[in-house]
Amino acid sequence: MNIAKQITRRVWWLPLVMSAGVLNAAPSDEAWSVWNEAAIDQHVIPRYQTLAEQSAAMQSAVAGYCKAPDADSLSGARDAYVEAMLAWQGIQHVNFGTVLYLMRDSAMQFWPDRKNVGRRQLRAALSYSGGAYDEEYFRDASISVKGFPALESLLFDEAIADKREKFPRYCELMTAIAGNIAQMTDSIAVQWDDARSQYTDAGHNTFFEEPADASAQILKSLVEPLEVLRDTKILRALDESAAESNWKRSESWRSGISVANLSANVAALEALYQGTKPLSVKGLLEAQDQTALAVAISDQFAQIRAHLKTIAEPQAGPLSEAQWQDLNALAGQIRDLNEQLDEAMLALGINLGFNSRDGD
């Protein structure tokens, strides 16, 4: 390709950007500092605290079922799992900070499991003849048996009563995994007390040279997850047609909350976009004379939320043509929102750099 064509391909969008007023001065250091503090204190930390609380409740409910297994205690344990999983979905997008210590982000949810590693490792764990399923066990165990997918596989097995008879350590393992999740989430929440200042004092510490650098890392958690929602949580199960689709490739098909997960994801991203005070991302855009874009993003979030309310959880297996079309349309709406937020980052002078979620 000749140089002229290369240049044309690289800068064709520049007149559009300039005409849209995107090249205004970026927000000030003070504005970014105010937003960083709001995002960490009003969004990140409270949601990890909620996750820790729901995980502790789940641990208790699972232990209660194993102590006195009956229909009521099983229902209570499953309900507690759903609440904890949805709490995780409400903070899953924050792929920075203390959740990364010891690879706890992956330990919380090893998914998608494209090679079915989890099933094999879970079978081996059930047959484990060593000592207790304690901290030492989980330190050395496969990452696929440490978190939510492994617990879901055990707790939502349709033949759970028979499996408890077949595998003497079934309940012991299930309770231990719930306890491991509770321990991880409690540590993640507690450790944010020390990690908080890395972001709230950015520009005055050794972690970030400028407040905007910390903002860019937080904003990755607003923009990048949309690709995961679209490609991994929706399109992976849809495949190329309804006939080729399989809802068993969705995130939480056993517990029947894959669509609820998406709703929690979108609500969390919307809260990060416009739910912080006294400054939000939406407010920062409006201050940059990008009110039309700011409102369009809010409207897109609302449209996606409204669409999700109309989608019933599909059954495991192939989708109907209507379901396939509906979910494919949802994926298109999420793609459009992704593009709008990419434009917003440009307007705010934020370069997100390498996509840390590539390969998911």
Number of C-alpha atoms within 10 A of each C-alpha: 5 6 8 9 9 10 10 10 10 10 10 10 10 12 10 11 14 11 9 15 14 22 15 14 11 19 17 10 14 11 15 25 22 16 24 27 21 20 26 21 16 16 19 21 20 14 22 25 19 19 27 25 18 23 28 21 19 27 25 17 23 28 21 17 20 18 11 11 14 13 10 11 18 20 16 17 24 20 15 21 26 22 17 25 26 22 24 25 22 26 22 21 22 26 18 14 17 22 23 14 12 11 11 19 19 15 23 25 22 20 19 16 14 8 8 11 14 22 16 12 17 20 13 12 19 17 13 13 9 8 8 13 20 13 13 10 14 16 11 8 14 16 20 23 28 27 24 24 25 23 22 20 19 20 23 18 14 11 10 16 12 10 15 15 11 11 14 12 19 22 23 16 23 24 23 23 24 26 24 24 26 25 16 20 26 19 17 24 22 15 16 20 11 9 15 18 15 18 26 23 18 23 18 14 13 9 14 16 12 17 24 28 19 21 22 19 19 23 23 23 20 22 23 21 22 24 17 17 19 21 17 18 22 23 20 18 24 25 16 11 16 17 14 12 20 19 22 16 22 23 24 22 19 20 18 17 19 23 22 19 22 21 20 21 23 25 18 22 21 19 19 23 22 17 19 21 14 9 19 22 24 23 19 22 22 15 14 19 15 21 15 11 19 23 14 14 23 15 13 17 21 15 14 20 18 12 16 18 11 9 14 12 14 20 14 14 15 19 21 15 12 10 17 23 15 16 21 18 14 21 21 14 18 22 17 15 21 20 15 18 21 16 16 22 20 16 24 21 17 20 15 20 9 8 11 14 12 9 6 10
